[in-house]
Amino acid sequence: MTKHIFACFILLLTPLTVTLATETKDTPLLIVWEKTLDDAVAKAKTSGKPILLDFFAPT
C-alpha cells in the first residue's frame, strides 16, 4: 500500500517541480520600481513588457 502512495506522490510532484523550474528560469529576483508612471510606460514600450501598478493607500 505504501509503495502505491509513494508512486502517486512522485507522479504528482514531478510535473510541479518541472513547471516551477521552467517558469522561474529567466525571471529577475526582484521588481525594479520606477519613480513615475511616465518612466514606467516608456520602459514598458521599449521592452514590450506589461506594467505592474502598486497602489498604496495609508490608513
PDB file of N, CA, C and O in Angstrom:
ATOM      1  N   MET A   1       0.815  -1.206   0.000  1.00  0.00           N
ATOM      2  CA  MET A   1       0.000   0.000   0.000  1.00  0.00           C
ATOM      3  C   MET A   1       0.857   1.268   0.000  1.00  0.00           C
ATOM      4  O   MET A   1       0.561   2.233  -0.704  1.00  0.00           O
ATOM      5  N   THR A   2       1.913   1.244   0.795  1.00  0.00           N
ATOM      6  CA  THR A   2       2.752   2.444   0.877  1.00  0.00           C
ATOM      7  C   THR A   2       3.507   2.705  -0.414  1.00  0.00           C
ATOM      8  O   THR A   2       3.771   3.859  -0.749  1.00  0.00           O
ATOM      9  N   LYS A   3       3.865   1.638  -1.155  1.00  0.00           N
ATOM     10  CA  LYS A   3       4.574   1.888  -2.410  1.00  0.00           C
ATOM     11  C   LYS A   3       3.637   2.516  -3.453  1.00  0.00           C
ATOM     12  O   LYS A   3       4.099   3.235  -4.339  1.00  0.00           O
ATOM     13  N   HIS A   4       2.335   2.252  -3.355  1.00  0.00           N
ATOM     14  CA  HIS A   4       1.382   2.894  -4.252  1.00  0.00           C
ATOM     15  C   HIS A   4       1.227   4.373  -3.909  1.00  0.00           C
ATOM     16  O   HIS A   4       1.118   5.222  -4.793  1.00  0.00           O
ATOM     17  N   ILE A   5       1.219   4.662  -2.617  1.00  0.00           N
ATOM     18  CA  ILE A   5       1.137   6.062  -2.184  1.00  0.00           C
ATOM     19  C   ILE A   5       2.388   6.806  -2.618  1.00  0.00           C
ATOM     20  O   ILE A   5       2.300   7.941  -3.088  1.00  0.00           O
ATOM     21  N   PHE A   6       3.546   6.187  -2.469  1.00  0.00           N
ATOM     22  CA  PHE A   6       4.800   6.809  -2.861  1.00  0.00           C
ATOM     23  C   PHE A   6       4.842   7.048  -4.375  1.00  0.00           C
ATOM     24  O   PHE A   6       5.304   8.098  -4.821  1.00  0.00           O
ATOM     25  N   ALA A   7       4.366   6.086  -5.161  1.00  0.00           N
ATOM     26  CA  ALA A   7       4.344   6.245  -6.615  1.00  0.00           C
ATOM     27  C   ALA A   7       3.418   7.377  -7.024  1.00  0.00           C
ATOM     28  O   ALA A   7       3.752   8.161  -7.913  1.00  0.00           O
ATOM     29  N   CYS A   8       2.261   7.473  -6.388  1.00  0.00           N
ATOM     30  CA  CYS A   8       1.337   8.576  -6.693  1.00  0.00           C
ATOM     31  C   CYS A   8       1.933   9.916  -6.305  1.00  0.00           C
ATOM     32  O   CYS A   8       1.761  10.909  -7.012  1.00  0.00           O
ATOM     33  N   PHE A   9       2.627   9.944  -5.190  1.00  0.00           N
ATOM     34  CA  PHE A   9       3.273  11.179  -4.739  1.00  0.00           C
ATOM     35  C   PHE A   9       4.307  11.657  -5.753  1.00  0.00           C
ATOM     36  O   PHE A   9       4.384  12.847  -6.058  1.00  0.00           O
ATOM     37  N   ILE A  10       5.102  10.721  -6.274  1.00  0.00           N
ATOM     38  CA  ILE A  10       6.112  11.078  -7.275  1.00  0.00           C
ATOM     39  C   ILE A  10       5.453  11.553  -8.562  1.00  0.00           C
ATOM     40  O   ILE A  10       5.923  12.503  -9.187  1.00  0.00           O
ATOM     41  N   LEU A  11       4.376  10.901  -8.958  1.00  0.00           N
ATOM     42  CA  LEU A  11       3.671  11.309 -10.179  1.00  0.00           C
ATOM     43  C   LEU A  11       3.077  12.707 -10.049  1.00  0.00           C
ATOM     44  O   LEU A  11       2.981  13.429 -11.041  1.00  0.00           O
ATOM     45  N   LEU A  12       2.682  13.094  -8.854  1.00  0.00           N
ATOM     46  CA  LEU A  12       2.144  14.428  -8.638  1.00  0.00           C
ATOM     47  C   LEU A  12       3.236  15.465  -8.452  1.00  0.00           C
ATOM     48  O   LEU A  12       3.063  16.615  -8.857  1.00  0.00           O
ATOM     49  N   LEU A  13       4.335  15.096  -7.860  1.00  0.00           N
ATOM     50  CA  LEU A  13       5.394  16.046  -7.541  1.00  0.00           C
ATOM     51  C   LEU A  13       6.265  16.387  -8.750  1.00  0.00           C
ATOM     52  O   LEU A  13       6.702  17.531  -8.874  1.00  0.00           O
ATOM     53  N   THR A  14       6.525  15.454  -9.623  1.00  0.00           N
ATOM     54  CA  THR A  14       7.428  15.678 -10.752  1.00  0.00           C
ATOM     55  C   THR A  14       6.954  16.782 -11.696  1.00  0.00           C
ATOM     56  O   THR A  14       7.756  17.658 -12.020  1.00  0.00           O
ATOM     57  N   PRO A  15       5.701  16.795 -12.157  1.00  0.00           N
ATOM     58  CA  PRO A  15       5.290  17.899 -13.038  1.00  0.00           C
ATOM     59  C   PRO A  15       5.347  19.260 -12.348  1.00  0.00           C
ATOM     60  O   PRO A  15       5.633  20.272 -12.988  1.00  0.00           O
ATOM     61  N   LEU A  16       5.077  19.286 -11.055  1.00  0.00           N
ATOM     62  CA  LEU A  16       5.117  20.544 -10.316  1.00  0.00           C
ATOM     63  C   LEU A  16       6.529  21.106 -10.273  1.00  0.00           C
ATOM     64  O   LEU A  16       6.720  22.301 -10.500  1.00  0.00           O
ATOM     65  N   THR A  17       7.516  20.276  -9.989  1.00  0.00           N
ATOM     66  CA  THR A  17       8.888  20.762  -9.928  1.00  0.00           C
ATOM     67  C   THR A  17       9.403  21.186 -11.296  1.00  0.00           C
ATOM     68  O   THR A  17      10.150  22.159 -11.398  1.00  0.00           O
ATOM     69  N   VAL A  18       9.017  20.475 -12.343  1.00  0.00           N
ATOM     70  CA  VAL A  18       9.439  20.856 -13.696  1.00  0.00           C
ATOM     71  C   VAL A  18       8.804  22.181 -14.091  1.00  0.00           C
ATOM     72  O   VAL A  18       9.461  23.025 -14.701  1.00  0.00           O
ATOM     73  N   THR A  19       7.544  22.371 -13.752  1.00  0.00           N
ATOM     74  CA  THR A  19       6.865  23.624 -14.068  1.00  0.00           C
ATOM     75  C   THR A  19       7.500  24.796 -13.333  1.00  0.00           C
ATOM     76  O   THR A  19       7.730  25.849 -13.927  1.00  0.00           O
ATOM     77  N   LEU A  20       7.782  24.626 -12.063  1.00  0.00           N
ATOM     78  CA  LEU A  20       8.408  25.703 -11.297  1.00  0.00           C
ATOM     79  C   LEU A  20       9.806  26.014 -11.815  1.00  0.00           C
ATOM     80  O   LEU A  20      10.203  27.178 -11.852  1.00  0.00           O
ATOM     81  N   ALA A  21      10.538  25.020 -12.204  1.00  0.00           N
ATOM     82  CA  ALA A  21      11.896  25.244 -12.707  1.00  0.00           C
ATOM     83  C   ALA A  21      11.884  25.982 -14.036  1.00  0.00           C
ATOM     84  O   ALA A  21      12.741  26.835 -14.267  1.00  0.00           O
ATOM     85  N   THR A  22      10.947  25.681 -14.903  1.00  0.00           N
ATOM     86  CA  THR A  22      10.932  26.344 -16.203  1.00  0.00           C
ATOM     87  C   THR A  22      10.361  27.747 -16.122  1.00  0.00           C
ATOM     88  O   THR A  22      10.771  28.616 -16.890  1.00  0.00           O
ATOM     89  N   GLU A  23       9.425  27.994 -15.213  1.00  0.00           N
ATOM     90  CA  GLU A  23       8.827  29.321 -15.120  1.00  0.00           C
ATOM     91  C   GLU A  23       9.743  30.328 -14.457  1.00  0.00           C
ATOM     92  O   GLU A  23       9.642  31.517 -14.757  1.00  0.00           O
ATOM     93  N   THR A  24      10.622  29.916 -13.581  1.00  0.00           N
ATOM     94  CA  THR A  24      11.485  30.847 -12.863  1.00  0.00           C
ATOM     95  C   THR A  24      12.890  30.918 -13.451  1.00  0.00           C
ATOM     96  O   THR A  24      13.791  31.476 -12.824  1.00  0.00           O
ATOM     97  N   LYS A  25      13.087  30.371 -14.626  1.00  0.00           N
ATOM     98  CA  LYS A  25      14.421  30.310 -15.215  1.00  0.00           C
ATOM     99  C   LYS A  25      14.970  31.695 -15.558  1.00  0.00           C
ATOM    100  O   LYS A  25      16.116  31.995 -15.224  1.00  0.00           O
ATOM    101  N   ASP A  26      14.185  32.537 -16.209  1.00  0.00           N
ATOM    102  CA  ASP A  26      14.684  33.830 -16.680  1.00  0.00           C
ATOM    103  C   ASP A  26      14.074  35.016 -15.949  1.00  0.00           C
ATOM    104  O   ASP A  26      14.159  36.140 -16.442  1.00  0.00           O
ATOM    105  N   THR A  27      13.473  34.805 -14.808  1.00  0.00           N
ATOM    106  CA  THR A  27      12.845  35.911 -14.087  1.00  0.00           C
ATOM    107  C   THR A  27      13.838  36.558 -13.137  1.00  0.00           C
ATOM    108  O   THR A  27      14.648  35.867 -12.520  1.00  0.00           O
ATOM    109  N   PRO A  28      13.783  37.883 -13.013  1.00  0.00           N
ATOM    110  CA  PRO A  28      14.685  38.550 -12.071  1.00  0.00           C
ATOM    111  C   PRO A  28      14.279  38.255 -10.628  1.00  0.00           C
ATOM    112  O   PRO A  28      13.145  37.855 -10.362  1.00  0.00           O
ATOM    113  N   LEU A  29      15.197  38.452  -9.719  1.00  0.00           N
ATOM    114  CA  LEU A  29      14.938  38.156  -8.319  1.00  0.00           C
ATOM    115  C   LEU A  29      14.142  39.242  -7.612  1.00  0.00           C
ATOM    116  O   LEU A  29      13.599  39.002  -6.534  1.00  0.00           O
ATOM    117  N   LEU A  30      14.062  40.426  -8.196  1.00  0.00           N
ATOM    118  CA  LEU A  30      13.309  41.494  -7.564  1.00  0.00           C
ATOM    119  C   LEU A  30      12.627  42.357  -8.607  1.00  0.00           C
ATOM    120  O   LEU A  30      12.961  42.308  -9.791  1.00  0.00           O
ATOM    121  N   ILE A  31      11.681  43.138  -8.158  1.00  0.00           N
ATOM    122  CA  ILE A  31      10.965  44.060  -9.043  1.00  0.00           C
ATOM    123  C   ILE A  31      11.642  45.422  -8.952  1.00  0.00           C
ATOM    124  O   ILE A  31      11.842  45.957  -7.862  1.00  0.00           O
ATOM    125  N   VAL A  32      11.990  45.972 -10.101  1.00  0.00           N
ATOM    126  CA  VAL A  32      12.576  47.311 -10.139  1.00  0.00           C
ATOM    127  C   VAL A  32      11.437  48.295 -10.343  1.00  0.00           C
ATOM    128  O   VAL A  32      10.808  48.309 -11.401  1.00  0.00           O
ATOM    129  N   TRP A  33      11.168  49.114  -9.342  1.00  0.00           N
ATOM    130  CA  TRP A  33      10.066  50.080  -9.397  1.00  0.00           C
ATOM    131  C   TRP A  33      10.543  51.393  -9.993  1.00  0.00           C
ATOM    132  O   TRP A  33      11.594  51.911  -9.617  1.00  0.00           O
ATOM    133  N   GLU A  34       9.778  51.918 -10.909  1.00  0.00           N
ATOM    134  CA  GLU A  34      10.074  53.227 -11.490  1.00  0.00           C
ATOM    135  C   GLU A  34       9.465  54.306 -10.594  1.00  0.00           C
ATOM    136  O   GLU A  34       8.499  54.053  -9.875  1.00  0.00           O
ATOM    137  N   LYS A  35      10.027  55.489 -10.644  1.00  0.00           N
ATOM    138  CA  LYS A  35       9.563  56.581  -9.776  1.00  0.00           C
ATOM    139  C   LYS A  35       8.266  57.215 -10.271  1.00  0.00           C
ATOM    140  O   LYS A  35       7.427  57.625  -9.468  1.00  0.00           O
ATOM    141  N   THR A  36       8.100  57.296 -11.593  1.00  0.00           N
ATOM    142  CA  THR A  36       6.902  57.930 -12.137  1.00  0.00           C
ATOM    143  C   THR A  36       6.236  56.994 -13.137  1.00  0.00           C
ATOM    144  O   THR A  36       6.863  56.075 -13.663  1.00  0.00           O
ATOM    145  N   LEU A  37       4.964  57.242 -13.388  1.00  0.00           N
ATOM    146  CA  LEU A  37       4.219  56.446 -14.364  1.00  0.00           C
ATOM    147  C   LEU A  37       4.773  56.653 -15.767  1.00  0.00           C
ATOM    148  O   LEU A  37       4.818  55.713 -16.560  1.00  0.00           O
ATOM    149  N   ASP A  38       5.193  57.868 -16.078  1.00  0.00           N
ATOM    150  CA  ASP A  38       5.756  58.144 -17.407  1.00  0.00           C
ATOM    151  C   ASP A  38       7.027  57.319 -17.660  1.00  0.00           C
ATOM    152  O   ASP A  38       7.227  56.793 -18.755  1.00  0.00           O
ATOM    153  N   ASP A  39       7.879  57.215 -16.635  1.00  0.00           N
ATOM    154  CA  ASP A  39       9.084  56.391 -16.773  1.00  0.00           C
ATOM    155  C   ASP A  39       8.721  54.926 -16.988  1.00  0.00           C
ATOM    156  O   ASP A  39       9.334  54.242 -17.808  1.00  0.00           O
ATOM    157  N   ALA A  40       7.725  54.450 -16.251  1.00  0.00           N
ATOM    158  CA  ALA A  40       7.306  53.057 -16.375  1.00  0.00           C
ATOM    159  C   ALA A  40       6.707  52.771 -17.751  1.00  0.00           C
ATOM    160  O   ALA A  40       6.973  51.721 -18.337  1.00  0.00           O
ATOM    161  N   VAL A  41       5.914  53.685 -18.262  1.00  0.00           N
ATOM    162  CA  VAL A  41       5.305  53.500 -19.581  1.00  0.00           C
ATOM    163  C   VAL A  41       6.376  53.507 -20.665  1.00  0.00           C
ATOM    164  O   VAL A  41       6.326  52.697 -21.591  1.00  0.00           O
ATOM    165  N   ALA A  42       7.329  54.402 -20.558  1.00  0.00           N
ATOM    166  CA  ALA A  42       8.403  54.463 -21.550  1.00  0.00           C
ATOM    167  C   ALA A  42       9.233  53.179 -21.539  1.00  0.00           C
ATOM    168  O   ALA A  42       9.590  52.652 -22.593  1.00  0.00           O
ATOM    169  N   LYS A  43       9.536  52.682 -20.342  1.00  0.00           N
ATOM    170  CA  LYS A  43      10.322  51.455 -20.243  1.00  0.00           C
ATOM    171  C   LYS A  43       9.523  50.252 -20.745  1.00  0.00           C
ATOM    172  O   LYS A  43      10.085  49.350 -21.366  1.00  0.00           O
ATOM    173  N   ALA A  44       8.217  50.236 -20.480  1.00  0.00           N
ATOM    174  CA  ALA A  44       7.368  49.132 -20.937  1.00  0.00           C
ATOM    175  C   ALA A  44       7.260  49.120 -22.457  1.00  0.00           C
ATOM    176  O   ALA A  44       7.242  48.054 -23.073  1.00  0.00           O
ATOM    177  N   LYS A  45       7.190  50.297 -23.057  1.00  0.00           N
ATOM    178  CA  LYS A  45       7.107  50.365 -24.523  1.00  0.00           C
ATOM    179  C   LYS A  45       8.379  49.849 -25.180  1.00  0.00           C
ATOM    180  O   LYS A  45       8.321  49.157 -26.197  1.00  0.00           O
ATOM    181  N   THR A  46       9.531  50.185 -24.599  1.00  0.00           N
ATOM    182  CA  THR A  46      10.790  49.746 -25.212  1.00  0.00           C
ATOM    183  C   THR A  46      11.053  48.260 -24.986  1.00  0.00           C
ATOM    184  O   THR A  46      11.618  47.589 -25.849  1.00  0.00           O
ATOM    185  N   SER A  47      10.643  47.743 -23.820  1.00  0.00           N
ATOM    186  CA  SER A  47      10.923  46.334 -23.526  1.00  0.00           C
ATOM    187  C   SER A  47       9.800  45.401 -23.962  1.00  0.00           C
ATOM    188  O   SER A  47      10.013  44.194 -24.085  1.00  0.00           O
ATOM    189  N   GLY A  48       8.599  45.947 -24.199  1.00  0.00           N
ATOM    190  CA  GLY A  48       7.474  45.109 -24.597  1.00  0.00           C
ATOM    191  C   GLY A  48       6.870  44.324 -23.449  1.00  0.00           C
ATOM    192  O   GLY A  48       6.168  43.338 -23.673  1.00  0.00           O
ATOM    193  N   LYS A  49       7.136  44.747 -22.220  1.00  0.00           N
ATOM    194  CA  LYS A  49       6.615  44.043 -21.044  1.00  0.00           C
ATOM    195  C   LYS A  49       5.468  44.841 -20.435  1.00  0.00           C
ATOM    196  O   LYS A  49       5.390  46.055 -20.625  1.00  0.00           O
ATOM    197  N   PRO A  50       4.577  44.173 -19.706  1.00  0.00           N
ATOM    198  CA  PRO A  50       3.449  44.876 -19.082  1.00  0.00           C
ATOM    199  C   PRO A  50       3.899  45.683 -17.854  1.00  0.00           C
ATOM    200  O   PRO A  50       5.015  45.532 -17.357  1.00  0.00           O
ATOM    201  N   ILE A  51       3.000  46.529 -17.396  1.00  0.00           N
ATOM    202  CA  ILE A  51       3.268  47.365 -16.218  1.00  0.00           C
ATOM    203  C   ILE A  51       2.531  46.783 -15.026  1.00  0.00           C
ATOM    204  O   ILE A  51       1.373  46.381 -15.135  1.00  0.00           O
ATOM    205  N   LEU A  52       3.207  46.741 -13.891  1.00  0.00           N
ATOM    206  CA  LEU A  52       2.610  46.337 -12.631  1.00  0.00           C
ATOM    207  C   LEU A  52       2.424  47.594 -11.785  1.00  0.00           C
ATOM    208  O   LEU A  52       3.397  48.238 -11.393  1.00  0.00           O
ATOM    209  N   LEU A  53       1.163  47.939 -11.506  1.00  0.00           N
ATOM    210  CA  LEU A  53       0.884  49.132 -10.714  1.00  0.00           C
ATOM    211  C   LEU A  53       0.696  48.751  -9.263  1.00  0.00           C
ATOM    212  O   LEU A  53       0.038  47.757  -8.954  1.00  0.00           O
ATOM    213  N   ASP A  54       1.270  49.536  -8.378  1.00  0.00           N
ATOM    214  CA  ASP A  54       1.109  49.324  -6.938  1.00  0.00           C
ATOM    215  C   ASP A  54       0.449  50.557  -6.354  1.00  0.00           C
ATOM    216  O   ASP A  54       1.018  51.648  -6.357  1.00  0.00           O
ATOM    217  N   PHE A  55      -0.759  50.366  -5.852  1.00  0.00           N
ATOM    218  CA  PHE A  55      -1.486  51.477  -5.223  1.00  0.00           C
ATOM    219  C   PHE A  55      -1.352  51.339  -3.720  1.00  0.00           C
ATOM    220  O   PHE A  55      -1.703  50.307  -3.149  1.00  0.00           O
ATOM    221  N   PHE A  56      -0.848  52.373  -3.085  1.00  0.00           N
ATOM    222  CA  PHE A  56      -0.697  52.358  -1.646  1.00  0.00           C
ATOM    223  C   PHE A  56      -1.601  53.423  -1.056  1.00  0.00           C
ATOM    224  O   PHE A  56      -1.495  54.602  -1.395  1.00  0.00           O
ATOM    225  N   ALA A  57      -2.471  53.008  -0.190  1.00  0.00           N
ATOM    226  CA  ALA A  57      -3.397  53.938   0.480  1.00  0.00           C
ATOM    227  C   ALA A  57      -3.189  53.812   1.986  1.00  0.00           C
ATOM    228  O   ALA A  57      -3.618  52.834   2.597  1.00  0.00           O
ATOM    229  N   PRO A  58      -2.531  54.805   2.581  1.00  0.00           N
ATOM    230  CA  PRO A  58      -2.308  54.714   4.037  1.00  0.00           C
ATOM    231  C   PRO A  58      -3.645  54.781   4.791  1.00  0.00           C
ATOM    232  O   PRO A  58      -4.579  55.463   4.369  1.00  0.00           O
ATOM    233  N   THR A  59      -3.710  54.073   5.888  1.00  0.00           N
ATOM    234  CA  THR A  59      -4.948  54.057   6.677  1.00  0.00           C
ATOM    235  C   THR A  59      -4.888  55.030   7.821  1.00  0.00           C
ATOM    236  O   THR A  59      -5.846  55.144   8.586  1.00  0.00           O
TER     237      THR A  59
END
